[in-house]
Amino acid sequence: MKYILSILLLCAVAHAEAMATATGPLPDAPNHHFFYRPFWTSENKAGFSILGSLVAADAITTQRGLSQGIREANPLMRPFVTRGAMGEAAGSALGFGAGVGAVYLLHRSHHYKAERITLRLMVGGEGAFVANNIAAIR
C-alpha cells in the first residue's frame, strides 16, 4: 500500500511540475544596455578633477621638499622625482594614468560600487600625501 501511495504522489508531483512549466514562455533576459552606466558621469569627472589637482599639488610640494633636503619616501617614485620637474611630471602622469586605468577596469567589469570606492580612496590617499608633504615642508 505504501508503494502505491508513493508512486501516486510521485506522479502527482511530476504532473504538477509539467503544468507549471507549460503555462507560458519564459520572460526575456534583462537587457545588458538597460543596466549600463556611462564612465564619464559628473561624479567621475569631479573625482578625477580633484585627483588630478591633488597629483599636481603633490608634485609641487615634493619638489619643494627635495629642494629643502627632504628625501622622497616612495621608492617607486624616487627615480622620477630625483630627475627634476620633468621626471616628476612623468612619474605623476604614470601614477594618474594607473589610477584612471584601475577605475576604468572596474567600470568595464561592471563593478560600479568598487569603482566609486576606489576613486574615493585614491583621492583620500593623495590628499594625505599632500598634507604630509606640507607638514614636512613647514
VEXNUMAR-900092 format. One record per residue (C-alpha): residue in one letter; x, y, z; residue number from 0. Coordinates in steps of 0.001 Angstrom, whole numbers, plus 500000, padded with zeros to 6 digits. Layout:
! residues N
["a" [X Y Z] NUM] ...
//
This chain:
! residues 138
["m" [500000 500000 500000] 0] ["k" [502886 502372 500807] 1] ["y" [504422 501767 497393] 2] ["i" [501191 502579 495567] 3] ["l" [500736 505815 497534] 4] ["s" [504345 506884 496939] 5] ["i" [504020 506175 493202] 6] ["l" [500778 508195 493063] 7] ["l" [502406 511050 494964] 8] ["l" [505417 510986 492621] 9] ["c" [503136 511047 489572] 10] ["a" [501139 513952 491017] 11] ["v" [504296 515954 491642] 12] ["a" [505601 515256 488138] 13] ["h" [502234 516246 486622] 14] ["a" [502125 519459 488656] 15] ["e" [505654 520326 487580] 16] ["a" [504780 519751 483941] 17] ["m" [501747 522028 484290] 18] ["a" [503811 524769 485920] 19] ["t" [506386 524813 483134] 20] ["a" [503821 524669 480355] 21] ["t" [501902 527761 481495] 22] ["g" [503815 530161 479254] 23] ["p" [507142 531165 477802] 24] ["l" [509958 532358 479984] 25] ["p" [510448 536106 480231] 26] ["d" [513229 537667 478228] 27] ["a" [516603 538020 479875] 28] ["p" [517355 541525 481121] 29] ["n" [518860 543782 478520] 30] ["h" [522551 544433 479171] 31] ["h" [522253 548030 477958] 32] ["f" [519487 548727 480447] 33] ["f" [521987 548429 483315] 34] ["y" [524809 550228 481506] 35] ["r" [526293 553149 483402] 36] ["p" [528473 555590 481444] 37] ["f" [532029 556028 482664] 38] ["w" [532262 559806 482397] 39] ["t" [529487 560711 484800] 40] ["s" [529601 564036 486613] 41] ["e" [530707 562149 489743] 42] ["n" [533704 560619 487943] 43] ["k" [534567 563903 486231] 44] ["a" [534637 565677 489581] 45] ["g" [536587 562852 491219] 46] ["f" [539242 562746 488521] 47] ["s" [539500 566554 488524] 48] ["i" [540135 566520 492261] 49] ["l" [542599 563643 491883] 50] ["g" [544465 565490 489124] 51] ["s" [544731 568649 491194] 52] ["l" [545974 566649 494183] 53] ["v" [548581 564917 491999] 54] ["a" [549771 568353 490821] 55] ["a" [549884 569615 494410] 56] ["d" [551828 566504 495412] 57] ["a" [554333 567133 492624] 58] ["i" [554818 570762 493636] 59] ["t" [555193 570023 497338] 60] ["t" [557536 567110 496620] 61] ["q" [559834 569303 494523] 62] ["r" [559833 571979 497226] 63] ["g" [560662 569356 499825] 64] ["l" [563510 567993 497724] 65] ["s" [564947 571482 497353] 66] ["q" [564898 571780 501159] 67] ["g" [566748 568493 501607] 68] ["i" [563804 566166 502339] 69] ["r" [564087 562707 500774] 70] ["e" [561310 561113 498709] 71] ["a" [559692 558360 500790] 72] ["n" [558129 556405 497923] 73] ["p" [560745 554055 496442] 74] ["l" [558797 553687 493182] 75] ["m" [558645 557431 492564] 76] ["r" [562169 558222 493799] 77] ["p" [563846 557634 490405] 78] ["f" [561389 560017 488772] 79] ["v" [561407 562859 491300] 80] ["t" [565190 562995 491576] 81] ["r" [565321 563861 487850] 82] ["g" [563727 567252 488403] 83] ["a" [560430 568680 487267] 84] ["m" [560283 566661 484041] 85] ["g" [560836 563387 485873] 86] ["e" [558240 564414 488440] 87] ["a" [555767 565172 485656] 88] ["a" [556407 561788 484037] 89] ["g" [556002 559937 487323] 90] ["s" [552864 561849 488215] 91] ["a" [551384 561175 484764] 92] ["l" [552126 557467 485139] 93] ["g" [550540 557381 488588] 94] ["f" [547458 559297 487460] 95] ["g" [547106 557086 484381] 96] ["a" [547351 553957 486501] 97] ["g" [544616 555304 488776] 98] ["v" [542304 556116 485875] 99] ["g" [543054 552718 484333] 100] ["a" [542236 550860 487535] 101] ["v" [538926 552673 487915] 102] ["y" [538081 552091 484236] 103] ["l" [538896 548396 484563] 104] ["l" [536447 548136 487448] 105] ["h" [533861 550027 485390] 106] ["r" [534252 547738 482381] 107] ["s" [533824 544668 484581] 108] ["h" [530572 546206 485957] 109] ["h" [531870 546690 489493] 110] ["y" [530332 550139 489801] 111] ["k" [530386 550290 493592] 112] ["a" [534049 549217 493714] 113] ["e" [534770 551829 491042] 114] ["r" [533358 554623 493196] 115] ["i" [535081 553349 496345] 116] ["t" [538448 553023 494571] 117] ["l" [538294 556549 493181] 118] ["r" [537416 557972 496579] 119] ["l" [540209 556032 498272] 120] ["m" [542708 557333 495720] 121] ["v" [541542 560912 496305] 122] ["g" [541803 560429 500073] 123] ["g" [545243 558845 499853] 124] ["e" [546590 561539 497564] 125] ["g" [545174 564190 499883] 126] ["a" [547000 562559 502781] 127] ["f" [550260 562593 500792] 128] ["v" [549854 566297 500052] 129] ["a" [549091 567033 503715] 130] ["n" [552168 565046 504748] 131] ["n" [554334 566972 502291] 132] ["i" [553018 570320 503509] 133] ["a" [553641 569335 507128] 134] ["a" [557192 568209 506296] 135] ["i" [557987 571432 504428] 136] ["r" [556906 573670 507320] 137] 
//
